[in-house]
Amino acid sequence: MNLKNLHTENKPVQTKMLFSTVEGKVISLQIGAGEHLKEHLSKVAVLLVCASGNAIYKEENGTTIELKSGDFVNIEADVKHSVDAIAESNFLLIK
């Protein structure tokens, strides 16, 4: 299977729960080319893994990281962040 195939809706930002356990969960996130995941924060730490595409991750403190296939970023709990997709991008969110 391919992560792209999980996202069948015609929406700029889509999520799909892959699995959930007592300890955490793994979510597939797809952001369309030129689209934006608005600034938000997570109450728990998250590992954001870029499975495909090209995007810019930004934190409220000014940190900016370009993400391409295979890149990842550790997001601390309660840190405001956003993601801008340059190309259609697929991510795994591991909480």
PDB file as gemmi writes it, atoms N, CA and C in Angstrom:
CRYST1    1.000    1.000    1.000  90.00  90.00  90.00 P 1                      
ATOM      1  N   MET A   1       0.841  -1.186   0.000  1.00  0.00           N  
ATOM      2  CA  MET A   1       0.000   0.000   0.000  1.00  0.00           C  
ATOM      3  C   MET A   1       0.882   1.245   0.000  1.00  0.00           C  
ATOM      4  N   ASN A   2       0.273   2.341  -0.397  1.00  0.00           N  
ATOM      5  CA  ASN A   2       0.951   3.626  -0.414  1.00  0.00           C  
ATOM      6  C   ASN A   2       0.126   4.611   0.409  1.00  0.00           C  
ATOM      7  N   LEU A   3       0.782   5.472   1.179  1.00  0.00           N  
ATOM      8  CA  LEU A   3       0.057   6.440   2.013  1.00  0.00           C  
ATOM      9  C   LEU A   3      -0.893   7.304   1.187  1.00  0.00           C  
ATOM     10  N   LYS A   4      -0.495   7.655  -0.032  1.00  0.00           N  
ATOM     11  CA  LYS A   4      -1.350   8.485  -0.883  1.00  0.00           C  
ATOM     12  C   LYS A   4      -2.718   7.849  -1.094  1.00  0.00           C  
ATOM     13  N   ASN A   5      -2.742   6.519  -1.186  1.00  0.00           N  
ATOM     14  CA  ASN A   5      -3.996   5.817  -1.459  1.00  0.00           C  
ATOM     15  C   ASN A   5      -4.972   5.846  -0.288  1.00  0.00           C  
ATOM     16  N   LEU A   6      -4.510   6.193   0.902  1.00  0.00           N  
ATOM     17  CA  LEU A   6      -5.387   6.279   2.069  1.00  0.00           C  
ATOM     18  C   LEU A   6      -6.255   7.527   2.047  1.00  0.00           C  
ATOM     19  N   HIS A   7      -5.831   8.533   1.299  1.00  0.00           N  
ATOM     20  CA  HIS A   7      -6.498   9.837   1.317  1.00  0.00           C  
ATOM     21  C   HIS A   7      -7.318  10.009   0.042  1.00  0.00           C  
ATOM     22  N   THR A   8      -8.606   9.709   0.139  1.00  0.00           N  
ATOM     23  CA  THR A   8      -9.473   9.680  -1.041  1.00  0.00           C  
ATOM     24  C   THR A   8     -10.374  10.899  -1.169  1.00  0.00           C  
ATOM     25  N   GLU A   9     -10.419  11.733  -0.142  1.00  0.00           N  
ATOM     26  CA  GLU A   9     -11.257  12.931  -0.203  1.00  0.00           C  
ATOM     27  C   GLU A   9     -10.544  14.037  -0.974  1.00  0.00           C  
ATOM     28  N   ASN A  10     -11.309  14.912  -1.562  1.00  0.00           N  
ATOM     29  CA  ASN A  10     -10.748  16.044  -2.297  1.00  0.00           C  
ATOM     30  C   ASN A  10     -10.630  17.229  -1.342  1.00  0.00           C  
ATOM     31  N   LYS A  11      -9.710  17.111  -0.372  1.00  0.00           N  
ATOM     32  CA  LYS A  11      -9.496  18.149   0.631  1.00  0.00           C  
ATOM     33  C   LYS A  11      -8.010  18.494   0.649  1.00  0.00           C  
ATOM     34  N   PRO A  12      -7.668  19.757   0.924  1.00  0.00           N  
ATOM     35  CA  PRO A  12      -6.259  20.165   0.921  1.00  0.00           C  
ATOM     36  C   PRO A  12      -5.432  19.511   2.025  1.00  0.00           C  
ATOM     37  N   VAL A  13      -6.043  19.251   3.183  1.00  0.00           N  
ATOM     38  CA  VAL A  13      -5.352  18.615   4.307  1.00  0.00           C  
ATOM     39  C   VAL A  13      -6.224  17.454   4.779  1.00  0.00           C  
ATOM     40  N   GLN A  14      -5.631  16.263   4.806  1.00  0.00           N  
ATOM     41  CA  GLN A  14      -6.384  15.076   5.203  1.00  0.00           C  
ATOM     42  C   GLN A  14      -5.591  14.254   6.211  1.00  0.00           C  
ATOM     43  N   THR A  15      -6.295  13.624   7.139  1.00  0.00           N  
ATOM     44  CA  THR A  15      -5.653  12.712   8.080  1.00  0.00           C  
ATOM     45  C   THR A  15      -6.389  11.380   8.064  1.00  0.00           C  
ATOM     46  N   LYS A  16      -5.656  10.344   8.415  1.00  0.00           N  
ATOM     47  CA  LYS A  16      -6.232   9.001   8.513  1.00  0.00           C  
ATOM     48  C   LYS A  16      -5.493   8.267   9.626  1.00  0.00           C  
ATOM     49  N   MET A  17      -6.240   7.804  10.622  1.00  0.00           N  
ATOM     50  CA  MET A  17      -5.645   7.046  11.714  1.00  0.00           C  
ATOM     51  C   MET A  17      -5.181   5.701  11.164  1.00  0.00           C  
ATOM     52  N   LEU A  18      -3.902   5.382  11.359  1.00  0.00           N  
ATOM     53  CA  LEU A  18      -3.386   4.090  10.925  1.00  0.00           C  
ATOM     54  C   LEU A  18      -3.566   3.048  12.023  1.00  0.00           C  
ATOM     55  N   PHE A  19      -3.194   3.415  13.253  1.00  0.00           N  
ATOM     56  CA  PHE A  19      -3.506   2.573  14.400  1.00  0.00           C  
ATOM     57  C   PHE A  19      -3.308   3.346  15.682  1.00  0.00           C  
ATOM     58  N   SER A  20      -3.953   2.842  16.738  1.00  0.00           N  
ATOM     59  CA  SER A  20      -3.914   3.493  18.036  1.00  0.00           C  
ATOM     60  C   SER A  20      -3.719   2.419  19.103  1.00  0.00           C  
ATOM     61  N   THR A  21      -2.896   2.738  20.097  1.00  0.00           N  
ATOM     62  CA  THR A  21      -2.687   1.840  21.229  1.00  0.00           C  
ATOM     63  C   THR A  21      -2.839   2.652  22.506  1.00  0.00           C  
ATOM     64  N   VAL A  22      -2.716   1.987  23.629  1.00  0.00           N  
ATOM     65  CA  VAL A  22      -2.776   2.686  24.913  1.00  0.00           C  
ATOM     66  C   VAL A  22      -1.635   3.696  25.015  1.00  0.00           C  
ATOM     67  N   GLU A  23      -0.474   3.359  24.444  1.00  0.00           N  
ATOM     68  CA  GLU A  23       0.702   4.214  24.549  1.00  0.00           C  
ATOM     69  C   GLU A  23       0.708   5.380  23.567  1.00  0.00           C  
ATOM     70  N   GLY A  24       0.004   5.280  22.454  1.00  0.00           N  
ATOM     71  CA  GLY A  24       0.020   6.366  21.475  1.00  0.00           C  
ATOM     72  C   GLY A  24      -0.692   5.985  20.194  1.00  0.00           C  
ATOM     73  N   LYS A  25      -0.410   6.740  19.143  1.00  0.00           N  
ATOM     74  CA  LYS A  25      -1.059   6.472  17.861  1.00  0.00           C  
ATOM     75  C   LYS A  25      -0.175   6.913  16.711  1.00  0.00           C  
ATOM     76  N   VAL A  26      -0.507   6.393  15.525  1.00  0.00           N  
ATOM     77  CA  VAL A  26       0.186   6.759  14.298  1.00  0.00           C  
ATOM     78  C   VAL A  26      -0.878   7.232  13.313  1.00  0.00           C  
ATOM     79  N   ILE A  27      -0.657   8.419  12.756  1.00  0.00           N  
ATOM     80  CA  ILE A  27      -1.615   9.050  11.857  1.00  0.00           C  
ATOM     81  C   ILE A  27      -0.925   9.374  10.542  1.00  0.00           C  
ATOM     82  N   SER A  28      -1.620   9.108   9.446  1.00  0.00           N  
ATOM     83  CA  SER A  28      -1.144   9.529   8.130  1.00  0.00           C  
ATOM     84  C   SER A  28      -1.714  10.915   7.863  1.00  0.00           C  
ATOM     85  N   LEU A  29      -0.862  11.830   7.421  1.00  0.00           N  
ATOM     86  CA  LEU A  29      -1.249  13.205   7.110  1.00  0.00           C  
ATOM     87  C   LEU A  29      -0.849  13.502   5.681  1.00  0.00           C  
ATOM     88  N   GLN A  30      -1.772  14.018   4.897  1.00  0.00           N  
ATOM     89  CA  GLN A  30      -1.458  14.433   3.526  1.00  0.00           C  
ATOM     90  C   GLN A  30      -1.813  15.905   3.382  1.00  0.00           C  
ATOM     91  N   ILE A  31      -0.885  16.675   2.809  1.00  0.00           N  
ATOM     92  CA  ILE A  31      -1.113  18.101   2.554  1.00  0.00           C  
ATOM     93  C   ILE A  31      -0.885  18.323   1.063  1.00  0.00           C  
ATOM     94  N   GLY A  32      -1.872  18.898   0.387  1.00  0.00           N  
ATOM     95  CA  GLY A  32      -1.779  19.153  -1.045  1.00  0.00           C  
ATOM     96  C   GLY A  32      -0.739  20.210  -1.374  1.00  0.00           C  
ATOM     97  N   ALA A  33      -0.230  20.160  -2.594  1.00  0.00           N  
ATOM     98  CA  ALA A  33       0.767  21.133  -3.061  1.00  0.00           C  
ATOM     99  C   ALA A  33       0.245  22.553  -2.884  1.00  0.00           C  
ATOM    100  N   GLY A  34       1.054  23.398  -2.296  1.00  0.00           N  
ATOM    101  CA  GLY A  34       0.684  24.795  -2.088  1.00  0.00           C  
ATOM    102  C   GLY A  34      -0.287  25.013  -0.941  1.00  0.00           C  
ATOM    103  N   GLU A  35      -0.617  23.969  -0.216  1.00  0.00           N  
ATOM    104  CA  GLU A  35      -1.566  24.077   0.897  1.00  0.00           C  
ATOM    105  C   GLU A  35      -0.834  24.226   2.223  1.00  0.00           C  
ATOM    106  N   HIS A  36      -1.596  24.507   3.273  1.00  0.00           N  
ATOM    107  CA  HIS A  36      -1.024  24.899   4.559  1.00  0.00           C  
ATOM    108  C   HIS A  36      -1.748  24.181   5.695  1.00  0.00           C  
ATOM    109  N   LEU A  37      -0.986  23.579   6.593  1.00  0.00           N  
ATOM    110  CA  LEU A  37      -1.538  23.068   7.846  1.00  0.00           C  
ATOM    111  C   LEU A  37      -1.379  24.196   8.849  1.00  0.00           C  
ATOM    112  N   LYS A  38      -2.503  24.788   9.257  1.00  0.00           N  
ATOM    113  CA  LYS A  38      -2.457  25.992  10.090  1.00  0.00           C  
ATOM    114  C   LYS A  38      -1.713  25.777  11.403  1.00  0.00           C  
ATOM    115  N   GLU A  39      -1.249  26.875  11.961  1.00  0.00           N  
ATOM    116  CA  GLU A  39      -0.503  26.840  13.213  1.00  0.00           C  
ATOM    117  C   GLU A  39      -1.366  26.235  14.317  1.00  0.00           C  
ATOM    118  N   HIS A  40      -0.776  25.320  15.063  1.00  0.00           N  
ATOM    119  CA  HIS A  40      -1.461  24.636  16.154  1.00  0.00           C  
ATOM    120  C   HIS A  40      -0.418  24.096  17.117  1.00  0.00           C  
ATOM    121  N   LEU A  41      -0.861  23.492  18.207  1.00  0.00           N  
ATOM    122  CA  LEU A  41       0.069  22.841  19.115  1.00  0.00           C  
ATOM    123  C   LEU A  41      -0.488  21.490  19.521  1.00  0.00           C  
ATOM    124  N   SER A  42       0.408  20.612  19.903  1.00  0.00           N  
ATOM    125  CA  SER A  42       0.044  19.287  20.397  1.00  0.00           C  
ATOM    126  C   SER A  42       0.329  19.251  21.884  1.00  0.00           C  
ATOM    127  N   LYS A  43      -0.538  18.584  22.626  1.00  0.00           N  
ATOM    128  CA  LYS A  43      -0.346  18.480  24.070  1.00  0.00           C  
ATOM    129  C   LYS A  43       0.720  17.446  24.432  1.00  0.00           C  
ATOM    130  N   VAL A  44       1.105  16.620  23.450  1.00  0.00           N  
ATOM    131  CA  VAL A  44       2.155  15.614  23.659  1.00  0.00           C  
ATOM    132  C   VAL A  44       3.230  15.792  22.596  1.00  0.00           C  
ATOM    133  N   ALA A  45       4.400  15.247  22.848  1.00  0.00           N  
ATOM    134  CA  ALA A  45       5.469  15.290  21.853  1.00  0.00           C  
ATOM    135  C   ALA A  45       5.069  14.445  20.640  1.00  0.00           C  
ATOM    136  N   VAL A  46       5.509  14.871  19.453  1.00  0.00           N  
ATOM    137  CA  VAL A  46       5.153  14.200  18.203  1.00  0.00           C  
ATOM    138  C   VAL A  46       6.406  14.059  17.344  1.00  0.00           C  
ATOM    139  N   LEU A  47       6.522  12.927  16.663  1.00  0.00           N  
ATOM    140  CA  LEU A  47       7.549  12.749  15.651  1.00  0.00           C  
ATOM    141  C   LEU A  47       6.851  12.895  14.306  1.00  0.00           C  
ATOM    142  N   LEU A  48       7.268  13.872  13.513  1.00  0.00           N  
ATOM    143  CA  LEU A  48       6.702  14.123  12.188  1.00  0.00           C  
ATOM    144  C   LEU A  48       7.701  13.607  11.159  1.00  0.00           C  
ATOM    145  N   VAL A  49       7.310  12.569  10.408  1.00  0.00           N  
ATOM    146  CA  VAL A  49       8.182  11.940   9.425  1.00  0.00           C  
ATOM    147  C   VAL A  49       7.632  12.222   8.033  1.00  0.00           C  
ATOM    148  N   CYS A  50       8.456  12.801   7.169  1.00  0.00           N  
ATOM    149  CA  CYS A  50       8.042  13.064   5.790  1.00  0.00           C  
ATOM    150  C   CYS A  50       8.268  11.785   4.978  1.00  0.00           C  
ATOM    151  N   ALA A  51       7.188  11.170   4.531  1.00  0.00           N  
ATOM    152  CA  ALA A  51       7.276   9.941   3.737  1.00  0.00           C  
ATOM    153  C   ALA A  51       7.479  10.258   2.257  1.00  0.00           C  
ATOM    154  N   SER A  52       6.893  11.372   1.803  1.00  0.00           N  
ATOM    155  CA  SER A  52       7.067  11.792   0.413  1.00  0.00           C  
ATOM    156  C   SER A  52       6.724  13.273   0.292  1.00  0.00           C  
ATOM    157  N   GLY A  53       7.234  13.890  -0.754  1.00  0.00           N  
ATOM    158  CA  GLY A  53       6.928  15.293  -1.007  1.00  0.00           C  
ATOM    159  C   GLY A  53       8.013  16.248  -0.551  1.00  0.00           C  
ATOM    160  N   ASN A  54       7.596  17.488  -0.336  1.00  0.00           N  
ATOM    161  CA  ASN A  54       8.507  18.561   0.049  1.00  0.00           C  
ATOM    162  C   ASN A  54       7.679  19.607   0.772  1.00  0.00           C  
ATOM    163  N   ALA A  55       8.090  19.961   1.991  1.00  0.00           N  
ATOM    164  CA  ALA A  55       7.310  20.898   2.799  1.00  0.00           C  
ATOM    165  C   ALA A  55       8.240  21.696   3.705  1.00  0.00           C  
ATOM    166  N   ILE A  56       7.695  22.767   4.244  1.00  0.00           N  
ATOM    167  CA  ILE A  56       8.413  23.611   5.188  1.00  0.00           C  
ATOM    168  C   ILE A  56       7.698  23.548   6.538  1.00  0.00           C  
ATOM    169  N   TYR A  57       8.426  23.119   7.556  1.00  0.00           N  
ATOM    170  CA  TYR A  57       7.932  23.071   8.929  1.00  0.00           C  
ATOM    171  C   TYR A  57       8.389  24.351   9.627  1.00  0.00           C  
ATOM    172  N   LYS A  58       7.470  25.009  10.348  1.00  0.00           N  
ATOM    173  CA  LYS A  58       7.805  26.257  11.047  1.00  0.00           C  
ATOM    174  C   LYS A  58       7.309  26.199  12.484  1.00  0.00           C  
ATOM    175  N   GLU A  59       8.148  26.724  13.401  1.00  0.00           N  
ATOM    176  CA  GLU A  59       7.759  26.861  14.800  1.00  0.00           C  
ATOM    177  C   GLU A  59       7.592  28.333  15.128  1.00  0.00           C  
ATOM    178  N   GLU A  60       6.829  28.609  16.172  1.00  0.00           N  
ATOM    179  CA  GLU A  60       6.559  29.991  16.565  1.00  0.00           C  
ATOM    180  C   GLU A  60       7.819  30.758  16.943  1.00  0.00           C  
ATOM    181  N   ASN A  61       8.893  30.059  17.331  1.00  0.00           N  
ATOM    182  CA  ASN A  61      10.137  30.730  17.723  1.00  0.00           C  
ATOM    183  C   ASN A  61      10.997  31.120  16.522  1.00  0.00           C  
ATOM    184  N   GLY A  62      10.515  30.824  15.295  1.00  0.00           N  
ATOM    185  CA  GLY A  62      11.247  31.191  14.094  1.00  0.00           C  
ATOM    186  C   GLY A  62      12.003  30.047  13.441  1.00  0.00           C  
ATOM    187  N   THR A  63      12.055  28.888  14.098  1.00  0.00           N  
ATOM    188  CA  THR A  63      12.712  27.720  13.505  1.00  0.00           C  
ATOM    189  C   THR A  63      11.982  27.314  12.230  1.00  0.00           C  
ATOM    190  N   THR A  64      12.731  27.116  11.157  1.00  0.00           N  
ATOM    191  CA  THR A  64      12.180  26.684   9.876  1.00  0.00           C  
ATOM    192  C   THR A  64      13.024  25.519   9.372  1.00  0.00           C  
ATOM    193  N   ILE A  65      12.343  24.424   8.996  1.00  0.00           N  
ATOM    194  CA  ILE A  65      13.039  23.224   8.526  1.00  0.00           C  
ATOM    195  C   ILE A  65      12.379  22.749   7.238  1.00  0.00           C  
ATOM    196  N   GLU A  66      13.191  22.561   6.195  1.00  0.00           N  
ATOM    197  CA  GLU A  66      12.658  21.989   4.957  1.00  0.00           C  
ATOM    198  C   GLU A  66      12.630  20.472   5.119  1.00  0.00           C  
ATOM    199  N   LEU A  67      11.509  19.864   4.787  1.00  0.00           N  
ATOM    200  CA  LEU A  67      11.338  18.418   4.901  1.00  0.00           C  
ATOM    201  C   LEU A  67      11.141  17.798   3.529  1.00  0.00           C  
ATOM    202  N   LYS A  68      11.950  16.792   3.233  1.00  0.00           N  
ATOM    203  CA  LYS A  68      11.813  15.994   2.017  1.00  0.00           C  
ATOM    204  C   LYS A  68      11.706  14.535   2.438  1.00  0.00           C  
ATOM    205  N   SER A  69      11.440  13.664   1.489  1.00  0.00           N  
ATOM    206  CA  SER A  69      11.299  12.227   1.776  1.00  0.00           C  
ATOM    207  C   SER A  69      12.387  11.720   2.703  1.00  0.00           C  
ATOM    208  N   GLY A  70      11.975  11.097   3.799  1.00  0.00           N  
ATOM    209  CA  GLY A  70      12.912  10.526   4.753  1.00  0.00           C  
ATOM    210  C   GLY A  70      13.306  11.448   5.884  1.00  0.00           C  
ATOM    211  N   ASP A  71      13.028  12.747   5.770  1.00  0.00           N  
ATOM    212  CA  ASP A  71      13.360  13.699   6.832  1.00  0.00           C  
ATOM    213  C   ASP A  71      12.319  13.622   7.945  1.00  0.00           C  
ATOM    214  N   PHE A  72      12.728  14.003   9.144  1.00  0.00           N  
ATOM    215  CA  PHE A  72      11.795  14.032  10.267  1.00  0.00           C  
ATOM    216  C   PHE A  72      12.154  15.156  11.214  1.00  0.00           C  
ATOM    217  N   VAL A  73      11.182  15.503  12.063  1.00  0.00           N  
ATOM    218  CA  VAL A  73      11.411  16.510  13.094  1.00  0.00           C  
ATOM    219  C   VAL A  73      10.694  16.055  14.364  1.00  0.00           C  
ATOM    220  N   ASN A  74      11.384  16.229  15.497  1.00  0.00           N  
ATOM    221  CA  ASN A  74      10.774  15.973  16.804  1.00  0.00           C  
ATOM    222  C   ASN A  74      10.093  17.258  17.252  1.00  0.00           C  
ATOM    223  N   ILE A  75       8.815  17.188  17.508  1.00  0.00           N  
ATOM    224  CA  ILE A  75       8.054  18.366  17.936  1.00  0.00           C  
ATOM    225  C   ILE A  75       7.755  18.218  19.421  1.00  0.00           C  
ATOM    226  N   GLU A  76       8.258  19.143  20.189  1.00  0.00           N  
ATOM    227  CA  GLU A  76       8.011  19.131  21.629  1.00  0.00           C  
ATOM    228  C   GLU A  76       6.543  19.430  21.922  1.00  0.00           C  
ATOM    229  N   ALA A  77       6.060  18.963  23.058  1.00  0.00           N  
ATOM    230  CA  ALA A  77       4.694  19.265  23.493  1.00  0.00           C  
ATOM    231  C   ALA A  77       4.535  20.768  23.683  1.00  0.00           C  
ATOM    232  N   ASP A  78       3.369  21.274  23.361  1.00  0.00           N  
ATOM    233  CA  ASP A  78       2.989  22.677  23.572  1.00  0.00           C  
ATOM    234  C   ASP A  78       3.822  23.685  22.786  1.00  0.00           C  
ATOM    235  N   VAL A  79       4.374  23.289  21.643  1.00  0.00           N  
ATOM    236  CA  VAL A  79       5.094  24.202  20.751  1.00  0.00           C  
ATOM    237  C   VAL A  79       4.212  24.471  19.537  1.00  0.00           C  
ATOM    238  N   LYS A  80       3.860  25.739  19.316  1.00  0.00           N  
ATOM    239  CA  LYS A  80       3.060  26.083  18.143  1.00  0.00           C  
ATOM    240  C   LYS A  80       3.882  25.863  16.890  1.00  0.00           C  
ATOM    241  N   HIS A  81       3.252  25.228  15.897  1.00  0.00           N  
ATOM    242  CA  HIS A  81       3.946  24.937  14.648  1.00  0.00           C  
ATOM    243  C   HIS A  81       2.945  24.868  13.498  1.00  0.00           C  
ATOM    244  N   SER A  82       3.469  24.949  12.275  1.00  0.00           N  
ATOM    245  CA  SER A  82       2.652  24.849  11.063  1.00  0.00           C  
ATOM    246  C   SER A  82       3.481  24.161   9.984  1.00  0.00           C  
ATOM    247  N   VAL A  83       2.807  23.739   8.907  1.00  0.00           N  
ATOM    248  CA  VAL A  83       3.500  23.086   7.800  1.00  0.00           C  
ATOM    249  C   VAL A  83       2.945  23.633   6.493  1.00  0.00           C  
ATOM    250  N   ASP A  84       3.843  24.061   5.592  1.00  0.00           N  
ATOM    251  CA  ASP A  84       3.483  24.515   4.252  1.00  0.00           C  
ATOM    252  C   ASP A  84       4.009  23.504   3.245  1.00  0.00           C  
ATOM    253  N   ALA A  85       3.110  22.932   2.436  1.00  0.00           N  
ATOM    254  CA  ALA A  85       3.531  21.939   1.442  1.00  0.00           C  
ATOM    255  C   ALA A  85       3.937  22.640   0.153  1.00  0.00           C  
ATOM    256  N   ILE A  86       5.147  22.389  -0.292  1.00  0.00           N  
ATOM    257  CA  ILE A  86       5.618  22.905  -1.576  1.00  0.00           C  
ATOM    258  C   ILE A  86       5.071  22.004  -2.679  1.00  0.00           C  
ATOM    259  N   ALA A  87       5.166  20.696  -2.475  1.00  0.00           N  
ATOM    260  CA  ALA A  87       4.592  19.678  -3.359  1.00  0.00           C  
ATOM    261  C   ALA A  87       3.632  18.852  -2.505  1.00  0.00           C  
ATOM    262  N   GLU A  88       2.761  18.075  -3.143  1.00  0.00           N  
ATOM    263  CA  GLU A  88       1.912  17.186  -2.352  1.00  0.00           C  
ATOM    264  C   GLU A  88       2.818  16.367  -1.443  1.00  0.00           C  
ATOM    265  N   SER A  89       2.478  16.340  -0.147  1.00  0.00           N  
ATOM    266  CA  SER A  89       3.360  15.716   0.841  1.00  0.00           C  
ATOM    267  C   SER A  89       2.580  14.779   1.748  1.00  0.00           C  
ATOM    268  N   ASN A  90       3.209  13.656   2.049  1.00  0.00           N  
ATOM    269  CA  ASN A  90       2.623  12.677   2.957  1.00  0.00           C  
ATOM    270  C   ASN A  90       3.548  12.490   4.155  1.00  0.00           C  
ATOM    271  N   PHE A  91       2.938  12.474   5.323  1.00  0.00           N  
ATOM    272  CA  PHE A  91       3.672  12.389   6.587  1.00  0.00           C  
ATOM    273  C   PHE A  91       3.106  11.286   7.466  1.00  0.00           C  
ATOM    274  N   LEU A  92       3.934  10.822   8.384  1.00  0.00           N  
ATOM    275  CA  LEU A  92       3.476  10.002   9.493  1.00  0.00           C  
ATOM    276  C   LEU A  92       3.627  10.831  10.739  1.00  0.00           C  
ATOM    277  N   LEU A  93       2.571  10.913  11.530  1.00  0.00           N  
ATOM    278  CA  LEU A  93       2.594  11.573  12.833  1.00  0.00           C  
ATOM    279  C   LEU A  93       2.601  10.470  13.866  1.00  0.00           C  
ATOM    280  N   ILE A  94       3.654  10.418  14.650  1.00  0.00           N  
ATOM    281  CA  ILE A  94       3.764   9.382  15.669  1.00  0.00           C  
ATOM    282  C   ILE A  94       3.708  10.058  17.028  1.00  0.00           C  
ATOM    283  N   LYS A  95       2.651   9.746  17.769  1.00  0.00           N  
ATOM    284  CA  LYS A  95       2.436  10.375  19.088  1.00  0.00           C  
ATOM    285  C   LYS A  95       2.632   9.361  20.178  1.00  0.00           C  
TER     286      LYS A  95                                                      
END                                                                             
